[in-house]
């Protein structure tokens, strides 16, 4: 039996061992990953998380394999291997109209999430405000909270999700130092027009704001829509950090490769944060994706055609089951109304859907700060066609369509 001093010491050690930092207060695992776990528990089909479990293009796969066989397995520069940064610069000029110096304005990161983290810690300070357009991607919010930033929100009204410059201006607070713009959007699939981006540019200039873009779905778009990189609009280049990635385009979400484009002093700061947090992106995989940038235009055309067919299949199925979809303009997600499931909130609706159909979706509440998401579910169709067809069959059967 412990004496009083020993008991006190034991309790103190136990307290120390269970202490969690205040910066994690209120943060929990995202609903996206929680639904993935719930789906796996019932051997369901996961249309929740954007895992993108499609085949990796041979050009990318074989490039990484060859790099491994060639022993390219040591650290790279924190900003990425020169070959990849040069390939990215050529791609930016060709596809985005962005002229970037590969030696000083491009940073290859451990996924686009690491690029976003690098920007937050390199260019903003704890207590600064960051404005999110909702529906937002939950990682953007939680990474900002972890960095000690103060989020504020502008709700874009469904189903159009139009960005009005006057509403944006009203959403700016005295603390606001940055705006996050995701286009094509996760979760809504909204692609912002040149007029909307010009309006954002006027507001950003008036308030001297940093603009952080997330353009990882740039190649996944429909109906011949043009992807517009905000850094090419007006004078936004001088205040914009452009974040892009490789995982969605090449179906390599687990490789963790992304990049950002910024003016040299910002890029150096972001590279320093990336070094301190991650050291470098995986070296052999950088060589693999460098080869992928040489993919012919037909690769992107075929990819868009395949996603368009999947978008049509899923949206038609959702319509037929009463879960009215908001048809996306880009990305591979669709938001759908979930009131017909008869639940009190979107989390209950997602679980009811999983129980009835063994198909997972993500609660709309994961993408809003308030109650606006409670009538929505998000579905992901980055699946093999056979798996998506089976998911749609389950939805029709389970919901009595």
HURA-V94347 format. One record per pair of residues at least 12 apart in sequence whose ideal C-beta (glycine too) atoms are under 8 Angstrom apart, sorted by the first residue. I is the first residue (numbers start at 1). J is the second residue. D is the distance in Angstrom with one decimal. If there is no record, write none. Layout:
i=I j=J d=D
i=I j=J d=D
This chain:
i=23 j=145 d=7.9
i=23 j=146 d=5.8
i=23 j=148 d=6.9
i=24 j=146 d=7.5
i=26 j=145 d=7.7
i=27 j=142 d=5.8
i=27 j=145 d=6.5
i=27 j=146 d=6.9
i=30 j=138 d=5.0
i=30 j=139 d=7.4
i=30 j=142 d=7.2
i=30 j=366 d=6.5
i=31 j=138 d=7.4
i=31 j=347 d=7.0
i=31 j=350 d=7.8
i=31 j=362 d=5.8
i=31 j=363 d=5.2
i=31 j=365 d=7.1
i=31 j=366 d=4.0
i=32 j=48 d=6.1
i=32 j=49 d=5.0
i=32 j=50 d=7.9
i=32 j=138 d=6.7
i=32 j=362 d=5.2
i=32 j=366 d=6.2
i=33 j=49 d=6.6
i=35 j=48 d=4.1
i=35 j=49 d=7.0
i=35 j=350 d=6.1
i=35 j=354 d=7.6
i=35 j=360 d=4.9
i=35 j=361 d=7.2
i=35 j=362 d=5.5
i=35 j=363 d=7.6
i=36 j=48 d=6.0
i=36 j=49 d=4.6
i=36 j=51 d=7.6
i=36 j=360 d=7.0
i=38 j=351 d=7.1
i=38 j=354 d=6.1
i=38 j=360 d=6.7
i=39 j=354 d=6.5
i=39 j=358 d=7.9
i=39 j=360 d=3.6
i=42 j=354 d=6.6
i=42 j=355 d=7.9
i=42 j=358 d=5.5
i=43 j=358 d=7.1
i=44 j=354 d=6.0
i=44 j=357 d=8.0
i=44 j=358 d=4.0
i=44 j=359 d=6.1
i=44 j=360 d=5.4
i=45 j=358 d=6.6
i=45 j=359 d=5.2
i=45 j=360 d=7.1
i=45 j=383 d=7.6
i=45 j=387 d=6.0
i=45 j=390 d=6.3
i=45 j=391 d=4.3
i=45 j=394 d=6.8
i=46 j=360 d=4.8
i=46 j=380 d=7.8
i=47 j=314 d=7.7
i=47 j=359 d=5.8
i=47 j=360 d=6.0
i=47 j=361 d=5.8
i=47 j=379 d=4.6
i=47 j=380 d=5.2
i=47 j=381 d=6.8
i=47 j=383 d=7.1
i=47 j=388 d=7.8
i=47 j=391 d=5.7
i=48 j=350 d=7.7
i=48 j=360 d=4.2
i=48 j=361 d=5.5
i=48 j=362 d=4.5
i=48 j=378 d=7.3
i=48 j=379 d=7.7
i=48 j=380 d=6.4
i=49 j=360 d=8.0
i=49 j=362 d=7.4
i=49 j=380 d=6.7
i=50 j=186 d=7.2
i=50 j=248 d=7.5
i=50 j=253 d=7.2
i=50 j=332 d=7.0
i=50 j=333 d=6.9
i=50 j=380 d=4.9
i=50 j=382 d=5.9
i=51 j=253 d=6.0
i=51 j=380 d=7.7
i=51 j=382 d=7.1
i=52 j=247 d=7.0
i=52 j=248 d=6.0
i=52 j=251 d=5.0
i=52 j=253 d=5.0
i=52 j=332 d=7.6
i=52 j=382 d=4.2
i=53 j=251 d=7.6
i=53 j=382 d=7.4
i=53 j=383 d=6.7
i=53 j=384 d=7.3
i=54 j=251 d=4.1
i=54 j=382 d=6.4
i=54 j=383 d=7.4
i=54 j=384 d=6.4
i=55 j=251 d=6.5
i=56 j=250 d=6.3
i=56 j=251 d=5.5
i=56 j=252 d=5.6
i=57 j=250 d=5.7
i=57 j=251 d=7.4
i=57 j=292 d=6.4
i=57 j=295 d=6.6
i=57 j=299 d=6.7
i=59 j=291 d=5.3
i=59 j=292 d=5.6
i=59 j=294 d=7.0
i=59 j=295 d=5.8
i=60 j=250 d=4.9
i=60 j=252 d=6.7
i=60 j=288 d=5.1
i=60 j=289 d=5.8
i=60 j=291 d=6.3
i=60 j=292 d=4.0
i=61 j=288 d=6.9
i=62 j=288 d=7.8
i=62 j=291 d=7.5
i=63 j=287 d=5.8
i=63 j=288 d=3.9
i=63 j=289 d=7.3
i=63 j=290 d=6.8
i=63 j=291 d=3.2
i=63 j=292 d=6.9
i=64 j=255 d=7.8
i=64 j=284 d=5.5
i=64 j=285 d=5.2
i=64 j=287 d=6.5
i=64 j=288 d=2.8
i=64 j=289 d=7.8
i=65 j=288 d=7.6
i=66 j=287 d=7.5
i=67 j=283 d=7.5
i=67 j=284 d=3.9
i=67 j=285 d=7.7
i=67 j=286 d=8.0
i=67 j=287 d=3.6
i=67 j=288 d=6.1
i=68 j=284 d=4.7
i=72 j=283 d=5.7
i=72 j=284 d=5.2
i=72 j=287 d=5.7
i=73 j=283 d=6.2
i=73 j=284 d=5.9
i=74 j=283 d=6.4
i=75 j=279 d=6.3
i=75 j=280 d=5.4
i=75 j=283 d=6.8
i=76 j=108 d=7.9
i=76 j=280 d=4.6
i=76 j=281 d=6.9
i=76 j=283 d=4.5
i=76 j=286 d=6.2
i=77 j=280 d=6.7
i=78 j=107 d=7.8
i=78 j=271 d=5.1
i=78 j=272 d=7.5
i=78 j=274 d=5.2
i=78 j=275 d=3.6
i=78 j=278 d=7.9
i=78 j=279 d=6.8
i=78 j=280 d=5.3
i=79 j=106 d=7.1
i=79 j=107 d=4.7
i=79 j=108 d=6.3
i=79 j=267 d=7.3
i=79 j=271 d=4.4
i=79 j=274 d=7.4
i=80 j=106 d=7.2
i=80 j=107 d=6.6
i=80 j=108 d=2.6
i=80 j=109 d=7.8
i=80 j=259 d=7.0
i=80 j=280 d=7.4
i=80 j=281 d=6.1
i=80 j=286 d=6.1
i=81 j=108 d=7.3
i=81 j=283 d=6.8
i=81 j=286 d=4.9
i=81 j=287 d=6.8
i=81 j=290 d=7.2
i=82 j=102 d=7.1
i=82 j=103 d=7.7
i=83 j=286 d=7.9
i=83 j=287 d=7.1
i=83 j=290 d=4.9
i=84 j=108 d=5.7
i=84 j=286 d=4.8
i=84 j=287 d=7.4
i=84 j=289 d=6.6
i=84 j=290 d=4.3
i=85 j=102 d=4.0
i=85 j=103 d=7.3
i=85 j=106 d=4.6
i=85 j=108 d=6.4
i=85 j=259 d=7.9
i=86 j=102 d=4.7
i=87 j=290 d=4.8
i=87 j=293 d=4.0
i=87 j=294 d=7.6
i=88 j=100 d=7.7
i=88 j=102 d=6.8
i=88 j=106 d=5.4
i=88 j=108 d=7.5
i=88 j=259 d=5.7
i=88 j=293 d=7.1
i=89 j=101 d=7.2
i=89 j=102 d=4.1
i=89 j=106 d=6.3
i=90 j=293 d=7.1
i=91 j=293 d=5.3
i=92 j=261 d=6.5
i=95 j=218 d=7.7
i=96 j=218 d=7.5
i=96 j=227 d=7.8
i=96 j=229 d=4.5
i=96 j=231 d=7.9
i=96 j=232 d=6.8
i=96 j=242 d=7.9
i=97 j=229 d=6.8
i=97 j=232 d=4.6
i=98 j=229 d=5.9
i=98 j=231 d=5.7
i=98 j=232 d=6.2
i=98 j=237 d=7.8
i=98 j=242 d=6.8
i=98 j=261 d=6.2
i=100 j=261 d=5.0
i=101 j=264 d=7.4
i=104 j=264 d=4.3
i=104 j=267 d=6.2
i=104 j=268 d=7.7
i=105 j=261 d=5.9
i=105 j=262 d=6.3
i=105 j=263 d=6.5
i=105 j=264 d=5.9
i=105 j=267 d=5.2
i=106 j=259 d=6.1
i=106 j=260 d=7.6
i=106 j=261 d=5.7
i=106 j=267 d=7.0
i=107 j=259 d=6.3
i=107 j=260 d=5.3
i=107 j=262 d=7.4
i=107 j=267 d=5.4
i=107 j=270 d=5.1
i=107 j=271 d=4.9
i=107 j=274 d=6.3
i=108 j=257 d=7.0
i=108 j=258 d=7.6
i=108 j=259 d=4.8
i=108 j=281 d=5.1
i=108 j=286 d=6.3
i=109 j=257 d=7.7
i=109 j=258 d=5.0
i=109 j=259 d=6.0
i=109 j=260 d=6.5
i=109 j=274 d=5.5
i=109 j=278 d=7.2
i=109 j=281 d=6.0
i=110 j=256 d=4.9
i=110 j=257 d=7.4
i=110 j=258 d=7.5
i=110 j=274 d=7.4
i=110 j=278 d=4.4
i=110 j=280 d=7.7
i=110 j=281 d=4.9
i=110 j=282 d=7.5
i=111 j=245 d=6.7
i=111 j=247 d=6.7
i=111 j=256 d=4.1
i=111 j=257 d=6.4
i=111 j=258 d=4.8
i=112 j=214 d=6.7
i=112 j=216 d=5.1
i=112 j=243 d=5.3
i=112 j=244 d=6.8
i=112 j=245 d=3.6
i=112 j=247 d=7.5
i=112 j=258 d=3.3
i=112 j=259 d=7.7
i=112 j=260 d=7.9
i=113 j=139 d=5.9
i=113 j=143 d=7.2
i=113 j=258 d=7.1
i=114 j=256 d=7.5
i=114 j=258 d=6.5
i=114 j=274 d=6.3
i=114 j=277 d=7.0
i=114 j=278 d=5.6
i=114 j=281 d=7.7
i=115 j=243 d=4.6
i=115 j=245 d=7.7
i=115 j=258 d=4.9
i=115 j=259 d=6.4
i=115 j=260 d=4.1
i=115 j=270 d=7.3
i=115 j=274 d=7.9
i=116 j=139 d=7.3
i=116 j=140 d=6.7
i=116 j=143 d=5.9
i=116 j=212 d=7.1
i=116 j=214 d=7.0
i=116 j=243 d=6.0
i=117 j=143 d=5.6
i=117 j=147 d=7.4
i=117 j=273 d=7.3
i=117 j=277 d=6.6
i=118 j=260 d=7.0
i=118 j=270 d=4.2
i=118 j=271 d=7.7
i=118 j=273 d=4.3
i=118 j=274 d=4.9
i=118 j=277 d=7.3
i=119 j=212 d=5.6
i=119 j=241 d=5.1
i=119 j=243 d=7.2
i=119 j=260 d=6.6
i=119 j=262 d=7.8
i=119 j=270 d=6.0
i=120 j=143 d=6.2
i=120 j=144 d=6.1
i=120 j=147 d=4.3
i=120 j=149 d=6.6
i=121 j=147 d=5.8
i=121 j=273 d=4.7
i=121 j=277 d=7.8
i=122 j=266 d=6.9
i=122 j=269 d=3.8
i=122 j=270 d=4.6
i=122 j=272 d=6.9
i=122 j=273 d=4.7
i=123 j=178 d=7.6
i=123 j=210 d=6.0
i=123 j=241 d=7.3
i=123 j=266 d=6.1
i=123 j=269 d=6.6
i=123 j=270 d=7.6
i=124 j=147 d=6.9
i=124 j=149 d=6.1
i=124 j=177 d=5.8
i=124 j=178 d=6.1
i=124 j=210 d=7.3
i=125 j=148 d=7.8
i=126 j=147 d=7.0
i=126 j=148 d=3.0
i=126 j=149 d=7.0
i=127 j=148 d=6.6
i=127 j=149 d=7.5
i=127 j=150 d=6.5
i=127 j=175 d=7.1
i=128 j=149 d=5.5
i=128 j=150 d=7.0
i=128 j=175 d=6.3
i=128 j=177 d=4.3
i=128 j=178 d=7.2
i=129 j=149 d=6.9
i=129 j=150 d=4.8
i=129 j=151 d=7.4
i=129 j=152 d=5.8
i=129 j=173 d=5.4
i=129 j=174 d=7.8
i=129 j=175 d=3.3
i=129 j=176 d=4.0
i=129 j=177 d=5.9
i=129 j=178 d=7.7
i=130 j=144 d=5.0
i=130 j=149 d=4.7
i=130 j=150 d=7.2
i=130 j=151 d=5.6
i=130 j=152 d=7.5
i=130 j=176 d=7.2
i=130 j=177 d=6.9
i=130 j=178 d=4.8
i=130 j=179 d=7.6
i=130 j=180 d=6.6
i=131 j=151 d=7.6
i=131 j=152 d=5.3
i=131 j=153 d=7.3
i=131 j=154 d=6.4
i=131 j=168 d=7.9
i=131 j=171 d=6.0
i=131 j=172 d=6.8
i=131 j=173 d=8.0
i=131 j=176 d=5.4
i=131 j=178 d=7.0
i=131 j=179 d=4.7
i=131 j=180 d=7.0
i=131 j=209 d=8.0
i=132 j=144 d=7.7
i=132 j=151 d=5.7
i=132 j=152 d=7.4
i=132 j=153 d=5.5
i=132 j=154 d=7.6
i=132 j=180 d=5.4
i=133 j=153 d=7.7
i=133 j=154 d=5.3
i=133 j=156 d=5.7
i=133 j=163 d=6.8
i=133 j=179 d=7.8
i=133 j=180 d=7.1
i=133 j=181 d=6.8
i=133 j=182 d=7.4
i=133 j=185 d=8.0
i=134 j=153 d=5.1
i=134 j=154 d=7.0
i=134 j=155 d=5.1
i=134 j=156 d=6.8
i=134 j=367 d=6.5
i=134 j=368 d=5.1
i=134 j=369 d=6.2
i=134 j=372 d=7.2
i=135 j=156 d=7.4
i=135 j=161 d=7.8
i=135 j=185 d=7.5
i=135 j=187 d=5.3
i=135 j=188 d=5.4
i=135 j=335 d=7.2
i=135 j=364 d=7.3
i=135 j=367 d=3.7
i=135 j=368 d=5.8
i=135 j=372 d=7.9
i=135 j=373 d=6.5
i=135 j=376 d=7.9
i=136 j=153 d=7.5
i=136 j=180 d=7.3
i=136 j=182 d=7.3
i=136 j=367 d=5.9
i=136 j=368 d=7.7
i=137 j=182 d=6.0
i=137 j=186 d=4.8
i=137 j=187 d=7.0
i=137 j=214 d=7.1
i=137 j=367 d=7.3
i=138 j=366 d=5.3
i=138 j=367 d=6.6
i=140 j=180 d=5.3
i=140 j=182 d=7.3
i=140 j=214 d=7.2
i=141 j=369 d=7.9
i=150 j=175 d=5.6
i=151 j=369 d=7.6
i=152 j=171 d=6.3
i=152 j=173 d=5.4
i=152 j=175 d=7.9
i=152 j=176 d=6.5
i=153 j=171 d=7.3
i=153 j=369 d=4.9
i=153 j=370 d=7.9
i=154 j=167 d=6.2
i=154 j=168 d=5.9
i=154 j=171 d=4.0
i=155 j=368 d=7.3
i=155 j=370 d=7.4
i=155 j=372 d=5.9
i=156 j=188 d=7.6
i=156 j=190 d=7.4
i=158 j=188 d=7.6
i=158 j=326 d=6.0
i=158 j=335 d=7.2
i=158 j=372 d=7.9
i=158 j=376 d=7.7
i=159 j=326 d=4.6
i=161 j=185 d=7.1
i=161 j=188 d=5.1
i=161 j=190 d=4.2
i=162 j=196 d=7.1
i=163 j=192 d=5.9
i=163 j=196 d=4.3
i=163 j=199 d=6.9
i=163 j=200 d=6.6
i=164 j=199 d=7.3
i=165 j=196 d=7.8
i=165 j=199 d=3.0
i=165 j=200 d=6.8
i=165 j=202 d=6.1
i=165 j=203 d=5.8
i=168 j=199 d=6.9
i=168 j=200 d=6.3
i=168 j=203 d=5.0
i=169 j=203 d=5.0
i=169 j=206 d=7.4
i=172 j=203 d=6.9
i=172 j=207 d=5.4
i=172 j=209 d=7.6
i=176 j=207 d=6.7
i=176 j=209 d=6.5
i=177 j=209 d=6.4
i=177 j=210 d=6.1
i=178 j=209 d=6.0
i=178 j=210 d=4.1
i=178 j=211 d=7.2
i=178 j=212 d=5.8
i=179 j=200 d=6.8
i=179 j=203 d=7.9
i=179 j=204 d=6.3
i=179 j=209 d=5.6
i=179 j=210 d=7.5
i=179 j=211 d=5.4
i=179 j=212 d=7.1
i=180 j=212 d=5.0
i=180 j=213 d=7.8
i=180 j=214 d=6.9
i=181 j=197 d=7.7
i=181 j=200 d=6.6
i=181 j=211 d=6.3
i=181 j=212 d=7.2
i=181 j=213 d=5.0
i=181 j=214 d=7.3
i=181 j=230 d=6.1
i=182 j=213 d=7.4
i=182 j=214 d=4.2
i=182 j=215 d=7.9
i=183 j=213 d=6.9
i=183 j=214 d=7.7
i=183 j=215 d=6.3
i=183 j=227 d=7.4
i=183 j=228 d=7.5
i=183 j=230 d=7.5
i=183 j=330 d=7.6
i=184 j=215 d=7.9
i=184 j=217 d=4.3
i=184 j=218 d=7.1
i=184 j=220 d=6.7
i=184 j=221 d=6.1
i=184 j=227 d=7.1
i=184 j=328 d=7.4
i=184 j=329 d=6.6
i=184 j=330 d=2.8
i=184 j=331 d=4.4
i=185 j=330 d=7.6
i=185 j=331 d=6.6
i=186 j=214 d=7.8
i=186 j=216 d=8.0
i=186 j=217 d=6.8
i=186 j=331 d=5.7
i=186 j=333 d=5.9
i=187 j=333 d=5.0
i=187 j=335 d=5.9
i=187 j=362 d=7.6
i=187 j=364 d=8.0
i=187 j=367 d=5.1
i=187 j=378 d=4.5
i=188 j=326 d=6.8
i=188 j=328 d=6.8
i=188 j=333 d=7.6
i=188 j=335 d=5.8
i=189 j=326 d=7.6
i=189 j=327 d=7.7
i=189 j=328 d=2.2
i=189 j=329 d=5.5
i=189 j=330 d=5.5
i=189 j=331 d=4.7
i=189 j=333 d=5.7
i=189 j=334 d=6.5
i=189 j=335 d=7.6
i=190 j=328 d=7.5
i=190 j=329 d=6.1
i=190 j=330 d=7.6
i=191 j=221 d=6.3
i=191 j=225 d=5.5
i=191 j=227 d=6.7
i=191 j=228 d=7.9
i=191 j=329 d=4.4
i=191 j=330 d=4.6
i=192 j=228 d=7.1
i=192 j=230 d=7.9
i=193 j=228 d=7.3
i=194 j=228 d=5.5
i=194 j=233 d=6.3
i=197 j=228 d=6.1
i=197 j=230 d=5.0
i=197 j=233 d=4.6
i=197 j=236 d=7.3
i=198 j=233 d=5.9
i=198 j=234 d=6.0
i=200 j=230 d=7.1
i=200 j=236 d=7.9
i=201 j=230 d=7.5
i=201 j=233 d=5.9
i=201 j=234 d=4.5
i=201 j=235 d=7.0
i=201 j=236 d=4.7
i=202 j=234 d=8.0
i=204 j=236 d=7.0
i=204 j=239 d=5.9
i=205 j=235 d=6.9
i=205 j=239 d=7.5
i=208 j=239 d=7.7
i=209 j=239 d=6.8
i=210 j=239 d=6.0
i=210 j=240 d=7.8
i=210 j=241 d=7.1
i=211 j=230 d=6.2
i=211 j=236 d=6.1
i=211 j=239 d=5.6
i=211 j=240 d=4.4
i=211 j=241 d=7.4
i=212 j=240 d=7.7
i=212 j=241 d=5.3
i=212 j=243 d=6.7
i=213 j=229 d=7.2
i=213 j=230 d=5.2
i=213 j=231 d=7.1
i=213 j=240 d=6.3
i=213 j=241 d=7.2
i=213 j=242 d=5.2
i=213 j=243 d=6.0
i=214 j=243 d=5.2
i=215 j=227 d=7.2
i=215 j=229 d=6.3
i=215 j=242 d=6.5
i=215 j=243 d=6.6
i=215 j=244 d=5.0
i=216 j=243 d=7.3
i=216 j=244 d=6.0
i=216 j=245 d=4.0
i=216 j=247 d=7.3
i=216 j=248 d=5.4
i=216 j=258 d=7.1
i=217 j=248 d=5.8
i=217 j=330 d=5.6
i=217 j=331 d=4.1
i=217 j=332 d=7.4
i=218 j=244 d=6.5
i=218 j=249 d=8.0
i=219 j=248 d=7.9
i=219 j=249 d=5.1
i=219 j=300 d=5.3
i=219 j=303 d=6.7
i=219 j=304 d=7.2
i=220 j=248 d=6.6
i=220 j=249 d=7.7
i=220 j=303 d=7.2
i=220 j=304 d=6.7
i=220 j=307 d=5.6
i=220 j=330 d=5.8
i=220 j=331 d=5.6
i=220 j=332 d=5.7
i=221 j=304 d=6.7
i=221 j=329 d=6.6
i=221 j=330 d=3.9
i=222 j=304 d=7.1
i=222 j=307 d=7.6
i=222 j=308 d=5.4
i=222 j=311 d=6.5
i=222 j=328 d=7.4
i=222 j=329 d=6.2
i=222 j=330 d=6.6
i=223 j=329 d=7.2
i=225 j=329 d=5.7
i=225 j=330 d=6.6
i=227 j=330 d=7.2
i=229 j=242 d=6.1
i=230 j=242 d=7.5
i=231 j=261 d=7.1
i=238 j=263 d=7.1
i=240 j=262 d=7.9
i=241 j=260 d=5.6
i=241 j=261 d=7.1
i=241 j=262 d=4.5
i=241 j=266 d=6.4
i=241 j=270 d=7.5
i=242 j=260 d=6.4
i=242 j=261 d=4.3
i=242 j=262 d=7.4
i=243 j=258 d=6.8
i=243 j=259 d=7.7
i=243 j=260 d=4.8
i=244 j=258 d=6.7
i=244 j=259 d=5.9
i=244 j=260 d=7.4
i=244 j=261 d=7.5
i=245 j=257 d=7.0
i=245 j=258 d=3.7
i=245 j=259 d=7.2
i=246 j=258 d=6.5
i=246 j=259 d=7.7
i=246 j=289 d=4.9
i=246 j=292 d=7.1
i=248 j=332 d=7.6
i=248 j=382 d=7.6
i=249 j=292 d=7.9
i=249 j=300 d=7.9
i=249 j=303 d=7.5
i=250 j=289 d=6.5
i=250 j=292 d=5.3
i=251 j=382 d=7.7
i=252 j=285 d=7.6
i=252 j=289 d=7.4
i=255 j=282 d=6.7
i=255 j=285 d=4.8
i=255 j=288 d=7.7
i=255 j=289 d=7.5
i=256 j=281 d=7.0
i=256 j=282 d=6.7
i=256 j=285 d=7.9
i=257 j=281 d=5.5
i=257 j=282 d=7.2
i=257 j=285 d=5.9
i=257 j=286 d=6.7
i=257 j=289 d=5.6
i=306 j=385 d=7.7
i=307 j=332 d=5.7
i=307 j=381 d=7.3
i=307 j=382 d=7.7
i=309 j=385 d=7.5
i=310 j=332 d=7.4
i=310 j=381 d=4.3
i=310 j=382 d=8.0
i=310 j=383 d=7.3
i=310 j=385 d=6.7
i=310 j=388 d=5.6
i=311 j=327 d=7.3
i=311 j=328 d=6.7
i=311 j=332 d=7.5
i=311 j=334 d=7.0
i=311 j=381 d=6.3
i=313 j=381 d=7.6
i=313 j=388 d=6.3
i=313 j=389 d=7.0
i=313 j=392 d=6.0
i=314 j=334 d=6.2
i=314 j=379 d=6.1
i=314 j=381 d=4.8
i=314 j=388 d=6.7
i=314 j=391 d=8.0
i=314 j=392 d=6.4
i=315 j=327 d=5.4
i=315 j=334 d=6.0
i=317 j=392 d=4.1
i=317 j=395 d=5.5
i=317 j=396 d=6.2
i=317 j=401 d=7.5
i=318 j=334 d=7.1
i=318 j=336 d=4.8
i=318 j=379 d=7.2
i=318 j=395 d=7.4
i=320 j=396 d=6.6
i=320 j=401 d=4.6
i=321 j=340 d=7.8
i=321 j=395 d=5.5
i=321 j=396 d=6.2
i=321 j=399 d=4.2
i=321 j=400 d=7.9
i=321 j=401 d=4.4
i=322 j=340 d=4.0
i=322 j=399 d=7.0
i=322 j=401 d=7.6
i=323 j=336 d=4.3
i=323 j=337 d=6.0
i=323 j=338 d=6.2
i=323 j=340 d=6.3
i=323 j=341 d=7.7
i=323 j=377 d=7.1
i=323 j=395 d=8.0
i=323 j=399 d=7.6
i=324 j=336 d=6.3
i=324 j=337 d=4.4
i=325 j=337 d=7.9
i=332 j=380 d=6.1
i=332 j=381 d=5.4
i=332 j=382 d=4.4
i=333 j=378 d=5.5
i=333 j=379 d=6.8
i=333 j=380 d=5.4
i=333 j=381 d=7.7
i=334 j=378 d=7.3
i=334 j=379 d=5.2
i=334 j=381 d=7.0
i=335 j=364 d=6.7
i=335 j=376 d=5.0
i=335 j=377 d=7.2
i=335 j=378 d=5.5
i=335 j=379 d=8.0
i=336 j=361 d=7.8
i=336 j=376 d=6.8
i=336 j=377 d=5.5
i=336 j=378 d=7.9
i=336 j=379 d=6.3
i=337 j=375 d=5.8
i=337 j=376 d=6.5
i=338 j=350 d=7.7
i=338 j=353 d=7.5
i=338 j=364 d=7.2
i=338 j=375 d=6.1
i=338 j=376 d=6.2
i=338 j=377 d=4.6
i=339 j=375 d=5.5
i=341 j=353 d=6.2
i=345 j=363 d=7.5
i=345 j=365 d=6.7
i=345 j=374 d=4.9
i=346 j=363 d=3.7
i=346 j=364 d=4.4
i=346 j=365 d=4.8
i=346 j=373 d=5.9
i=346 j=374 d=5.0
i=346 j=375 d=7.0
i=346 j=376 d=6.1
i=346 j=377 d=6.2
i=347 j=363 d=4.5
i=347 j=365 d=6.3
i=349 j=363 d=7.0
i=349 j=377 d=6.2
i=350 j=362 d=6.6
i=350 j=363 d=4.7
i=350 j=377 d=5.9
i=353 j=377 d=7.0
i=353 j=398 d=7.8
i=356 j=398 d=4.2
i=356 j=399 d=6.7
i=357 j=394 d=4.4
i=357 j=395 d=5.3
i=357 j=397 d=7.4
i=357 j=398 d=3.3
i=357 j=399 d=6.7
i=358 j=394 d=5.9
i=358 j=398 d=7.7
i=359 j=391 d=5.0
i=359 j=394 d=5.2
i=359 j=395 d=5.7
i=359 j=398 d=7.5
i=361 j=377 d=4.1
i=361 j=378 d=6.2
i=361 j=379 d=5.1
i=362 j=377 d=6.7
i=362 j=378 d=4.4
i=362 j=379 d=8.0
i=362 j=380 d=8.0
i=363 j=376 d=7.9
i=363 j=377 d=6.6
i=363 j=378 d=8.0
i=364 j=376 d=2.9
i=364 j=377 d=5.9
i=364 j=378 d=6.5
i=366 j=378 d=7.5
